[in-house]
Amino acid sequence: MAGILAVTDVGIVLPVLNEEAALPAMFKVLDGLNPKPAEILFVDGGSGDATCDLIRGAGHQLLETEPGRAVQINAGVEASTATQICVLHADTVPPADMVQVISDTLAYPKIALASFTPLIKGPQKTRWFTTFHNWIKTWYAPLITRPHLFVRGVRLLFGDHAMFFRRAQFLAIGGCTPGDIVMEEADLCVKFARLGKIKLVRRWVETSDRRIAAWGPLKANWIYFKVGILWAVGARSRMAKDYPDIR
């Protein structure tokens, strides 16, 4: 059995809201990471369930903020002491060597922002169509909405399931736009594009299909597309209405 590798300077920030059902599995995932991260920080945005109690009971760091994923991510990154940060969803399962992959990827100075490739999966099935659509959308979305970035090879990453970057650069670009409830990851891509390349790492993270299970595949992909268009045209106040929480 392989031993635990040396701790690297990678911190994990988990923005959470009413995630009591997902947390027990996430704690096991975090315990199984090898090498271990330098820091794990949960950021709660006002949960009304047992989320905060579970996090404290597991002995993890907890920061409580105002609601809003962008606000939570900003607060977590600012509070972190690690030089490299991964934003991880509570319903997402990364590979056990996630920390090493992050460290190896960010060893290349030209890469400013990167993400693992999300595989959307539930207890009953793998959502291959939506997984493929999300992947190809990283190419066609900038072509349609930000062609000046597309010609520079910039990809728009949809979903901050396991997105990572250097803390100093995140702070330098002003972090996430505080008012963003959704699509904060696409906004970050535009900001980070000024500093370097955006990369989708060829390693899976399994992320929950709970939205697709609730809405159905066709409706879910239509909502994803619609919210992306609203973001592209600047109608940000409407995005949260069209993208309700599913727990």
C-alpha positions in Angstrom: 0.0 0.0 0.0 1.4 3.4 -1.0 2.3 5.7 1.8 1.0 9.3 2.3 3.0 11.7 0.2 4.4 15.0 1.4 2.0 17.8 2.0 2.0 20.4 -0.8 0.9 24.0 -0.7 -2.5 23.4 -2.1 -5.6 24.6 -0.3 -9.2 23.4 -0.9 -12.1 25.8 -0.6 -15.5 24.3 -0.5 -18.5 26.7 -0.8 -21.5 25.0 0.7 -25.2 25.6 1.2 -27.6 23.0 2.7 -25.3 20.1 1.8 -25.9 17.8 4.8 -26.7 14.9 2.5 -23.5 15.2 0.5 -21.1 15.9 3.3 -20.5 12.5 4.8 -19.2 11.2 1.5 -17.2 14.3 0.9 -15.4 13.9 4.3 -14.3 10.4 3.2 -13.1 11.8 -0.1 -11.0 14.5 1.6 -9.6 11.9 4.0 -8.5 9.8 1.1 -6.5 12.5 -0.8 -2.9 11.6 -1.3 -0.9 13.7 -1.0 -2.8 15.7 1.6 -3.7 19.4 1.0 -2.1 22.0 3.1 -5.5 23.3 4.1 -9.3 22.5 3.8 -11.7 25.3 4.3 -15.5 25.1 4.1 -17.4 28.3 3.5 -21.1 28.2 4.3 -23.5 30.7 2.8 -26.3 30.5 5.3 -27.4 26.8 5.4 -30.7 26.0 7.2 -29.9 22.4 7.7 -27.2 20.5 9.7 -24.3 21.5 7.3 -22.4 23.6 9.7 -22.8 21.2 12.6 -21.5 18.3 10.4 -18.5 20.3 9.3 -17.6 21.3 12.8 -18.1 17.8 14.1 -15.7 16.5 11.5 -13.1 18.9 12.7 -12.8 21.0 9.5 -12.3 24.7 9.3 -15.6 26.6 8.7 -16.1 30.2 7.6 -19.7 31.6 7.5 -20.6 34.3 5.0 -23.4 36.0 3.3 -25.2 33.8 0.7 -23.8 33.7 -2.9 -21.2 31.4 -4.4 -19.1 34.3 -5.6 -19.1 35.8 -2.1 -18.2 32.5 -0.5 -15.4 31.7 -2.9 -13.9 35.2 -2.4 -14.0 34.9 1.4 -12.5 31.4 1.3 -9.6 32.4 -1.0 -8.9 35.5 1.1 -8.9 33.5 4.3 -6.7 30.7 3.0 -3.0 30.6 3.7 -2.2 28.3 0.7 -0.5 29.6 -2.4 -2.6 27.4 -4.7 -6.3 27.0 -4.3 -8.9 24.5 -5.6 -12.6 25.4 -5.4 -14.4 22.1 -4.9 -18.1 21.3 -4.9 -19.5 19.3 -2.0 -21.2 16.9 -4.4 -18.0 16.3 -6.5 -15.6 13.4 -6.2 -12.0 14.2 -7.4 -9.3 11.7 -8.0 -7.2 10.7 -4.9 -4.1 12.4 -6.4 -6.0 15.7 -7.0 -3.5 17.7 -5.0 -0.5 16.4 -7.0 -2.3 17.1 -10.3 -3.0 20.7 -9.2 0.6 21.2 -8.2 2.0 19.7 -11.4 -0.4 21.8 -13.6 0.3 25.1 -11.9 4.1 24.4 -12.1 3.7 25.8 -15.7 3.7 29.6 -15.2 1.7 30.2 -18.4 -1.3 28.4 -17.0 -3.4 30.9 -15.0 -6.6 28.9 -14.4 -7.4 25.2 -14.8 -10.1 22.7 -14.0 -10.6 19.0 -13.9 -13.0 17.6 -16.5 -16.5 17.0 -14.9 -18.2 13.7 -15.5 -21.8 14.1 -14.5 -23.0 11.0 -12.8 -25.7 9.8 -10.5 -26.4 6.6 -8.6 -28.3 5.2 -11.6 -26.5 6.4 -14.7 -23.7 8.5 -16.2 -25.0 11.5 -18.1 -22.7 11.2 -21.1 -24.7 13.6 -23.3 -24.5 16.5 -20.9 -20.9 15.6 -20.0 -20.0 15.9 -23.7 -22.1 19.1 -24.2 -20.3 20.7 -21.2 -17.0 19.8 -22.7 -17.6 21.0 -26.2 -19.3 24.2 -24.8 -15.9 25.2 -23.4 -14.9 25.7 -27.1 -18.1 27.0 -28.8 -19.2 29.4 -26.0 -16.2 31.7 -26.3 -16.5 31.5 -30.0 -20.1 32.9 -29.8 -19.8 35.2 -26.7 -16.2 36.3 -26.6 -14.6 35.8 -30.0 -11.7 38.0 -29.2 -10.7 35.5 -26.5 -11.5 32.5 -28.7 -8.9 33.5 -31.3 -6.3 33.6 -28.5 -7.2 30.0 -27.6 -9.1 30.9 -24.4 -11.7 28.4 -23.2 -14.7 29.2 -21.0 -15.0 26.6 -18.2 -18.6 26.0 -17.1 -18.9 24.7 -13.6 -16.4 25.4 -10.8 -16.7 21.7 -9.7 -12.9 21.5 -9.3 -11.3 24.7 -10.6 -7.9 25.8 -9.4 -5.5 28.7 -9.6 -2.8 30.7 -7.7 -4.2 32.6 -4.8 -2.1 35.7 -5.5 -3.3 35.9 -9.1 -6.9 35.4 -8.0 -6.6 38.4 -5.6 -4.8 40.5 -8.2 -7.8 40.2 -10.7 -10.3 41.0 -8.0 -11.6 37.5 -7.5 -15.2 36.6 -8.4 -17.7 39.4 -9.1 -19.5 39.6 -5.7 -23.0 39.8 -7.1 -22.8 36.7 -9.2 -25.0 33.9 -8.0 -24.2 31.6 -10.9 -21.7 31.6 -13.8 -19.0 33.1 -11.6 -16.6 30.5 -13.1 -17.1 31.9 -16.6 -16.5 35.4 -15.4 -13.3 34.2 -13.8 -12.1 32.8 -17.1 -12.5 36.2 -18.8 -10.5 37.8 -16.0 -7.8 35.1 -15.8 -7.4 35.2 -19.6 -5.4 38.5 -19.1 -2.8 36.6 -17.1 -2.3 33.3 -19.0 -3.9 30.2 -20.4 -7.1 28.5 -19.3 -6.7 24.7 -19.2 -9.2 21.8 -18.9 -7.1 19.0 -17.3 -7.7 15.5 -18.8 -8.7 14.0 -15.5 -12.2 13.3 -14.5 -14.0 14.5 -11.4 -17.4 12.9 -10.8 -20.1 15.4 -10.0 -23.7 14.9 -9.1 -26.4 14.7 -11.7 -29.1 16.0 -9.2 -30.2 18.9 -11.5 -30.6 16.6 -14.5 -32.4 14.0 -12.3 -34.8 16.7 -11.1 -35.3 18.5 -14.4 -34.7 15.8 -17.1 -31.9 15.9 -19.6 -33.5 18.2 -22.2 -34.7 20.8 -19.7 -31.4 20.8 -17.9 -29.4 21.4 -21.0 -31.8 24.1 -22.1 -31.4 25.8 -18.7 -27.6 25.5 -18.9 -27.7 27.1 -22.4 -30.1 29.8 -21.4 -28.2 30.9 -18.3 -25.0 31.0 -20.5 -26.7 33.3 -22.9 -28.0 35.6 -20.1 -24.5 35.8 -18.8 -23.1 36.6 -22.3 -25.5 39.5 -22.9 -25.1 40.9 -19.4 -28.5 40.0 -18.0 -27.0 38.7 -14.7 -29.9 39.7 -12.5 -32.0 37.1 -14.2 -29.6 34.2 -14.0 -30.4 33.0 -10.4 -34.1 33.0 -11.2 -33.5 30.6 -14.1 -31.1 28.4 -12.1 -32.7 27.5 -8.8 -31.0 25.4 -6.1 -31.5 21.7 -6.2 -30.7 19.7 -3.1 
